[in-house]
Amino acid sequence: ITKNSKRLFITSEVFSCTERPSLNVCFPTSLSAFIYQCDFLFSSPPSTSHPLQTLDTRDLKISAVTANGQEATFAMGTKHSFKGTPLEITLPFSLSRGQHVIVEVSYETAPTASALQWLTAEQTAGKTHPYLFSQCQANHCRSMVPCQDTPSVKHTYYAQVSVPKELVAVMSAVRDGQEPDPQDSSRIIYRFRQPVPMPSYLIAIVVGALESREIGPRSRVWSEREYVDKAAFEFSETETMLKTAEELAGPYVWGQYDILVLPPSFPYGGMENPCLTFATPTLLVRTQQVSVIAHEISHSWTGNLVTNKTWEHFWLNEGHTVYLERMIGRSMESEQYRQFKAMGGWKDLQDSVNTFGAKNPLTNLVPNLHEVDPDDAFSSVPYEKGFALLYHLEELMGGPEVFMGFVKSYIQLFAYNSVTTEEWKNYLFTYFKDKVDILNKVDWNAWMHTPGMPPVKPQYDTTLADACIALCKKWVMATEQDLGGFTESDVKTLSSHQLIEFLSLLLQEKAMEATVGTLLAFLNTHLPPPSRWLRLCVRSKWEDAVALALKMATEQGRMKFTRPLFRYALDFWKAVRTFQTHRAAMHPVTSGLTGKDLKVDPSQSTSL
């Protein structure tokens, strides 16, 4: 693939799929020579003498297709606004049951391929070498690779990647050696293998000036030199979390568990690519952010091993992952810590419901995504509404140990497969067959198919939240005359998690124009990442903070921070202008969704 002229060769068969990409990455504008192999196992004879194979594509320019070395005819179907264009391949021969077919597709990708972000040297931490990274969830892999781009199809893959020798390539797979490129002495070839079946949205590649440090017997941390030692410190508990997760959910089947800290434009806190979790550098600020890594580790079981069959059932990935993440926190910290994190999650869910609207069907746990781009539905709903349901069932079924037994059994039963909510529910009733009468009393329609907040609000233990609640009330009730009474001791004993909770509580209160300036100065030396207090300042019309908020919104691209900061600053004319100035440097997903938040036409931008 080159940024302007990308070539990809795909090898393909039908149900069991093994992909063998061979890539030649040539900066500043390229990535070339992919080969995919997919094994099609036919359970019945094909219905026609020249069977049709359809692959998903988006903005790909197809130049040629062959099957087992023979030229194959192909056609592009009708273009869809976000699904792209189906590539319909007619094989030049009839098939027999179990036949192996290698399909090669030569094509070019668009410079704007949504799965890929190409960074100039100036956009990296080191400022010396360019950088490439992919982000394929939910349906962006088709903009990089013609494929069956659905979580219902899983495949293994092997890959070799040729890059300039001063750069390093890593993928969502186990590293399988490296050697000088025999065709070009200035380049090096890296090989990878992924023997565990996985869906297309988990294909990932990064090329850059990467270094690594060992952080455990099966883990390394990767990043540019400027981040790598800090990252090794922040993620030093990775092996402990892996062992804890194995005790809860069963053996870790992926072999290696590495973490890669990406440049600031990465749009998520983390991404659970097998063998290579992606992490935002915003985690490397002031305090260890173990909850994100615990979440991504948990995806190794719930999401990667057992996968939602379609994006309507995304809560099966995320709700179970949040549940397992918090069970890891329970084992490593305490039950009170789990309860505290659950309380924060409930507030995040309330924020999402408020943003979408309580009657918006996208706040259903199982939404109807017909003609809806999955990116547009992204929110904390599948995470926190899903967790709330699982926690409610935990209480009904007998407690965390009892319900974790179900979760582990569910993982074992559906491992290596993709599932629906109905299949999950059927197994829940089977596993708890002696408690069916209790399960029948659950209002399943209200939980699954009704918008807004859940029908039941869990009664969480407030022990760790009480200090946050008390301090919030103290600030809300304060007058200007009371401000001198606040001291460092008010926050000195609070953990970073409690400080975040304190600010979340303040954000739920009315604007505090009179006190927010003092609050900002008071907390400046005590806070974790400042997104929440900047939102608080902007919402309270403290105009001096608007520039700081927009600076943070554009210096990093984590959507959890960037989107709300722009939304809160929307009343200030600077917000839209700042977005238009910086959107070209943003990740395509961040740019697209933030533009929709601000109601800015996609074509409107100005140069930096």
NORSULCOR-V773637 format. One record per residue. N is the residue number from 0. RES is the residue in three letters. SS is DSSP state (H for helix, E for strand, C for the rest). OMEGA is omega as a letter, one per 20 degrees, with the letter a starting at -180 (NA if undefined). Layout:
n | res | ss | omega
N | RES | SS | OMEGA
N | RES | SS | OMEGA
This chain:
n | res | ss | omega
0 | ILE | C | r
1 | THR | E | a
2 | LYS | C | r
3 | ASN | C | a
4 | SER | C | a
5 | LYS | C | r
6 | ARG | C | r
7 | LEU | C | r
8 | PHE | C | a
9 | ILE | C | r
10 | THR | C | a
11 | SER | C | r
12 | GLU | C | a
13 | VAL | C | a
14 | PHE | C | r
15 | SER | C | a
16 | CYS | E | r
17 | THR | E | a
18 | GLU | E | a
19 | ARG | E | r
20 | PRO | E | r
21 | SER | E | a
22 | LEU | E | r
23 | ASN | E | a
24 | VAL | C | a
25 | CYS | C | r
26 | PHE | C | j
27 | PRO | C | a
28 | THR | C | a
29 | SER | E | r
30 | LEU | C | a
31 | SER | E | r
32 | ALA | C | r
33 | PHE | C | r
34 | ILE | C | r
35 | TYR | C | r
36 | GLN | C | a
37 | CYS | C | a
38 | ASP | C | r
39 | PHE | C | r
40 | LEU | C | a
41 | PHE | C | r
42 | SER | C | r
43 | SER | C | a
44 | PRO | C | r
45 | PRO | C | a
46 | SER | C | r
47 | THR | C | r
48 | SER | C | r
49 | HIS | C | a
50 | PRO | C | a
51 | LEU | E | r
52 | GLN | E | a
53 | THR | E | r
54 | LEU | E | r
55 | ASP | E | r
56 | THR | E | r
57 | ARG | C | r
58 | ASP | C | r
59 | LEU | C | r
60 | LYS | E | a
61 | ILE | E | a
62 | SER | E | a
63 | ALA | E | r
64 | VAL | E | r
65 | THR | E | r
66 | ALA | E | a
67 | ASN | C | r
68 | GLY | C | r
69 | GLN | E | r
70 | GLU | E | r
71 | ALA | C | r
72 | THR | E | r
73 | PHE | E | r
74 | ALA | E | r
75 | MET | E | r
76 | GLY | C | a
77 | THR | C | a
78 | LYS | C | r
79 | HIS | E | a
80 | SER | C | r
81 | PHE | C | r
82 | LYS | C | a
83 | GLY | E | a
84 | THR | E | r
85 | PRO | E | r
86 | LEU | E | a
87 | GLU | E | a
88 | ILE | E | r
89 | THR | E | a
90 | LEU | C | a
91 | PRO | C | a
92 | PHE | C | r
93 | SER | C | a
94 | LEU | C | r
95 | SER | C | a
96 | ARG | C | r
97 | GLY | C | a
98 | GLN | C | r
99 | HIS | C | a
100 | VAL | C | r
101 | ILE | C | r
102 | VAL | E | r
103 | GLU | E | r
104 | VAL | E | r
105 | SER | E | a
106 | TYR | E | r
107 | GLU | E | r
108 | THR | C | r
109 | ALA | C | r
110 | PRO | C | a
111 | THR | C | r
112 | ALA | C | a
113 | SER | C | r
114 | ALA | C | a
115 | LEU | E | r
116 | GLN | E | r
117 | TRP | E | a
118 | LEU | E | r
119 | THR | C | r
120 | ALA | H | a
121 | GLU | H | a
122 | GLN | H | a
123 | THR | C | r
124 | ALA | C | a
125 | GLY | C | r
126 | LYS | C | a
127 | THR | C | a
128 | HIS | C | r
129 | PRO | C | a
130 | TYR | E | r
131 | LEU | E | r
132 | PHE | E | a
133 | SER | E | r
134 | GLN | C | a
135 | CYS | C | r
136 | GLN | C | j
137 | ALA | C | a
138 | ASN | C | a
139 | HIS | C | a
140 | CYS | H | a
141 | ARG | H | r
142 | SER | H | a
143 | MET | C | a
144 | VAL | C | r
145 | PRO | C | a
146 | CYS | E | r
147 | GLN | C | a
148 | ASP | C | a
149 | THR | C | r
150 | PRO | C | r
151 | SER | C | a
152 | VAL | C | r
153 | LYS | C | a
154 | HIS | E | r
155 | THR | E | r
156 | TYR | E | r
157 | TYR | E | a
158 | ALA | E | r
159 | GLN | E | a
160 | VAL | E | r
161 | SER | E | a
162 | VAL | E | r
163 | PRO | E | a
164 | LYS | C | r
165 | GLU | C | r
166 | LEU | C | a
167 | VAL | E | r
168 | ALA | E | r
169 | VAL | E | a
170 | MET | E | r
171 | SER | C | a
172 | ALA | C | r
173 | VAL | E | r
174 | ARG | E | a
175 | ASP | E | r
176 | GLY | E | r
177 | GLN | E | a
178 | GLU | E | r
179 | PRO | E | r
180 | ASP | C | a
181 | PRO | C | a
182 | GLN | C | a
183 | ASP | C | a
184 | SER | C | r
185 | SER | C | a
186 | ARG | E | r
187 | ILE | E | a
188 | ILE | E | r
189 | TYR | E | r
190 | ARG | E | a
191 | PHE | E | r
192 | ARG | E | r
193 | GLN | E | a
194 | PRO | E | a
195 | VAL | E | a
196 | PRO | E | a
197 | MET | E | r
198 | PRO | C | a
199 | SER | H | a
200 | TYR | H | r
201 | LEU | H | r
202 | ILE | C | a
203 | ALA | C | r
204 | ILE | E | r
205 | VAL | E | r
206 | VAL | E | r
207 | GLY | E | r
208 | ALA | C | a
209 | LEU | E | r
210 | GLU | E | r
211 | SER | E | r
212 | ARG | E | r
213 | GLU | E | r
214 | ILE | E | r
215 | GLY | E | a
216 | PRO | C | r
217 | ARG | C | a
218 | SER | E | r
219 | ARG | E | r
220 | VAL | E | a
221 | TRP | E | r
222 | SER | E | r
223 | GLU | E | a
224 | ARG | H | a
225 | GLU | H | a
226 | TYR | H | b
227 | VAL | H | a
228 | ASP | H | r
229 | LYS | H | r
230 | ALA | H | r
231 | ALA | H | r
232 | PHE | H | a
233 | GLU | H | a
234 | PHE | C | a
235 | SER | C | a
236 | GLU | C | a
237 | THR | H | a
238 | GLU | H | r
239 | THR | H | r
240 | MET | H | r
241 | LEU | H | r
242 | LYS | H | r
243 | THR | H | r
244 | ALA | H | r
245 | GLU | H | r
246 | GLU | H | a
247 | LEU | H | a
248 | ALA | H | a
249 | GLY | C | a
250 | PRO | C | r
251 | TYR | C | a
252 | VAL | C | a
253 | TRP | C | r
254 | GLY | C | a
255 | GLN | C | r
256 | TYR | C | r
257 | ASP | E | r
258 | ILE | E | r
259 | LEU | E | r
260 | VAL | E | a
261 | LEU | C | r
262 | PRO | C | a
263 | PRO | C | a
264 | SER | C | r
265 | PHE | C | a
266 | PRO | C | a
267 | TYR | C | r
268 | GLY | C | r
269 | GLY | E | r
270 | MET | E | a
271 | GLU | C | r
272 | ASN | C | a
273 | PRO | C | r
274 | CYS | C | a
275 | LEU | E | r
276 | THR | E | r
277 | PHE | E | r
278 | ALA | E | r
279 | THR | C | r
280 | PRO | H | r
281 | THR | H | r
282 | LEU | H | a
283 | LEU | C | a
284 | VAL | C | r
285 | ARG | C | a
286 | THR | C | r
287 | GLN | C | a
288 | GLN | C | a
289 | VAL | H | a
290 | SER | H | r
291 | VAL | H | r
292 | ILE | H | r
293 | ALA | H | r
294 | HIS | H | a
295 | GLU | H | r
296 | ILE | H | a
297 | SER | H | r
298 | HIS | C | r
299 | SER | C | r
300 | TRP | C | a
301 | THR | E | a
302 | GLY | C | a
303 | ASN | C | a
304 | LEU | C | r
305 | VAL | E | a
306 | THR | E | r
307 | ASN | E | a
308 | LYS | C | r
309 | THR | C | a
310 | TRP | H | r
311 | GLU | H | a
312 | HIS | H | a
313 | PHE | H | a
314 | TRP | H | r
315 | LEU | H | r
316 | ASN | H | a
317 | GLU | H | r
318 | GLY | H | r
319 | HIS | H | r
320 | THR | H | r
321 | VAL | H | r
322 | TYR | H | a
323 | LEU | H | r
324 | GLU | H | a
325 | ARG | H | r
326 | MET | H | r
327 | ILE | H | r
328 | GLY | H | r
329 | ARG | H | a
330 | SER | H | a
331 | MET | H | a
332 | GLU | C | a
333 | SER | C | r
334 | GLU | H | r
335 | GLN | H | r
336 | TYR | H | r
337 | ARG | H | a
338 | GLN | H | a
339 | PHE | H | r
340 | LYS | H | r
341 | ALA | H | r
342 | MET | H | r
343 | GLY | H | r
344 | GLY | H | r
345 | TRP | H | r
346 | LYS | H | r
347 | ASP | H | r
348 | LEU | H | r
349 | GLN | H | r
350 | ASP | H | a
351 | SER | H | r
352 | VAL | H | r
353 | ASN | H | a
354 | THR | H | a
355 | PHE | H | a
356 | GLY | C | a
357 | ALA | C | r
358 | LYS | C | a
359 | ASN | C | a
360 | PRO | H | r
361 | LEU | H | r
362 | THR | H | r
363 | ASN | C | r
364 | LEU | C | r
365 | VAL | C | a
366 | PRO | C | r
367 | ASN | C | a
368 | LEU | C | r
369 | HIS | C | a
370 | GLU | C | r
371 | VAL | C | r
372 | ASP | C | r
373 | PRO | H | r
374 | ASP | H | a
375 | ASP | H | a
376 | ALA | H | a
377 | PHE | C | r
378 | SER | C | r
379 | SER | C | a
380 | VAL | H | a
381 | PRO | H | r
382 | TYR | H | a
383 | GLU | H | r
384 | LYS | H | r
385 | GLY | H | r
386 | PHE | H | a
387 | ALA | H | r
388 | LEU | H | a
389 | LEU | H | r
390 | TYR | H | r
391 | HIS | H | r
392 | LEU | H | r
393 | GLU | H | r
394 | GLU | H | a
395 | LEU | H | a
396 | MET | H | r
397 | GLY | C | r
398 | GLY | C | a
399 | PRO | H | a
400 | GLU | H | r
401 | VAL | H | a
402 | PHE | H | r
403 | MET | H | r
404 | GLY | H | r
405 | PHE | H | a
406 | VAL | H | r
407 | LYS | H | r
408 | SER | H | r
409 | TYR | H | r
410 | ILE | H | a
411 | GLN | H | a
412 | LEU | H | a
413 | PHE | H | a
414 | ALA | C | r
415 | TYR | C | a
416 | ASN | E | r
417 | SER | E | a
418 | VAL | E | r
419 | THR | C | r
420 | THR | H | a
421 | GLU | H | r
422 | GLU | H | r
423 | TRP | H | a
424 | LYS | H | r
425 | ASN | H | a
426 | TYR | H | r
427 | LEU | H | r
428 | PHE | H | r
429 | THR | H | a
430 | TYR | H | r
431 | PHE | C | a
432 | LYS | H | r
433 | ASP | H | a
434 | LYS | H | a
435 | VAL | H | a
436 | ASP | H | r
437 | ILE | H | a
438 | LEU | H | r
439 | ASN | C | r
440 | LYS | C | r
441 | VAL | C | r
442 | ASP | C | a
443 | TRP | H | r
444 | ASN | H | r
445 | ALA | H | r
446 | TRP | H | a
447 | MET | H | a
448 | HIS | H | r
449 | THR | C | a
450 | PRO | C | r
451 | GLY | C | a
452 | MET | C | a
453 | PRO | C | a
454 | PRO | C | a
455 | VAL | C | r
456 | LYS | C | a
457 | PRO | C | r
458 | GLN | C | a
459 | TYR | C | r
460 | ASP | C | a
461 | THR | C | a
462 | THR | C | a
463 | LEU | C | a
464 | ALA | C | a
465 | ASP | H | a
466 | ALA | H | r
467 | CYS | H | a
468 | ILE | H | a
469 | ALA | H | a
470 | LEU | H | r
471 | CYS | H | r
472 | LYS | H | a
473 | LYS | H | r
474 | TRP | H | a
475 | VAL | H | a
476 | MET | H | a
477 | ALA | C | r
478 | THR | C | r
479 | GLU | H | a
480 | GLN | H | a
481 | ASP | H | a
482 | LEU | H | r
483 | GLY | H | a
484 | GLY | H | r
485 | PHE | C | a
486 | THR | C | r
487 | GLU | C | a
488 | SER | H | r
489 | ASP | H | a
490 | VAL | H | a
491 | LYS | H | a
492 | THR | C | a
493 | LEU | C | r
494 | SER | C | r
495 | SER | H | r
496 | HIS | H | r
497 | GLN | H | r
498 | LEU | H | r
499 | ILE | H | r
500 | GLU | H | r
501 | PHE | H | r
502 | LEU | H | r
503 | SER | H | r
504 | LEU | H | r
505 | LEU | H | r
506 | LEU | H | r
507 | GLN | C | r
508 | GLU | C | r
509 | LYS | C | a
510 | ALA | C | a
511 | MET | C | a
512 | GLU | C | a
513 | ALA | C | a
514 | THR | C | a
515 | VAL | H | r
516 | GLY | H | r
517 | THR | H | r
518 | LEU | H | r
519 | LEU | H | a
520 | ALA | H | a
521 | PHE | H | a
522 | LEU | H | a
523 | ASN | C | a
524 | THR | C | a
525 | HIS | C | a
526 | LEU | C | r
527 | PRO | C | a
528 | PRO | C | a
529 | PRO | C | a
530 | SER | H | a
531 | ARG | H | a
532 | TRP | H | r
533 | LEU | H | r
534 | ARG | H | r
535 | LEU | H | a
536 | CYS | H | a
537 | VAL | H | r
538 | ARG | H | a
539 | SER | C | r
540 | LYS | C | r
541 | TRP | C | a
542 | GLU | C | r
543 | ASP | H | a
544 | ALA | H | a
545 | VAL | H | r
546 | ALA | H | r
547 | LEU | H | a
548 | ALA | H | a
549 | LEU | H | r
550 | LYS | H | r
551 | MET | H | a
552 | ALA | H | a
553 | THR | H | r
554 | GLU | H | r
555 | GLN | C | a
556 | GLY | C | r
557 | ARG | C | a
558 | MET | H | r
559 | LYS | H | r
560 | PHE | H | a
561 | THR | H | a
562 | ARG | H | r
563 | PRO | H | r
564 | LEU | H | r
565 | PHE | H | r
566 | ARG | H | a
567 | TYR | H | a
568 | ALA | C | a
569 | LEU | C | r
570 | ASP | C | r
571 | PHE | C | a
572 | TRP | C | a
573 | LYS | H | a
574 | ALA | H | a
575 | VAL | H | a
576 | ARG | H | r
577 | THR | H | r
578 | PHE | H | a
579 | GLN | H | a
580 | THR | H | a
581 | HIS | H | a
582 | ARG | H | a
583 | ALA | H | r
584 | ALA | H | a
585 | MET | C | r
586 | HIS | C | a
587 | PRO | H | r
588 | VAL | H | r
589 | THR | H | a
590 | SER | H | a
591 | GLY | H | a
592 | LEU | H | r
593 | THR | H | r
594 | GLY | H | r
595 | LYS | H | r
596 | ASP | H | a
597 | LEU | H | a
598 | LYS | C | r
599 | VAL | C | r
600 | ASP | C | a
601 | PRO | C | a
602 | SER | C | a
603 | GLN | C | r
604 | SER | C | r
605 | THR | C | a
606 | SER | C | r
607 | LEU | C | NA
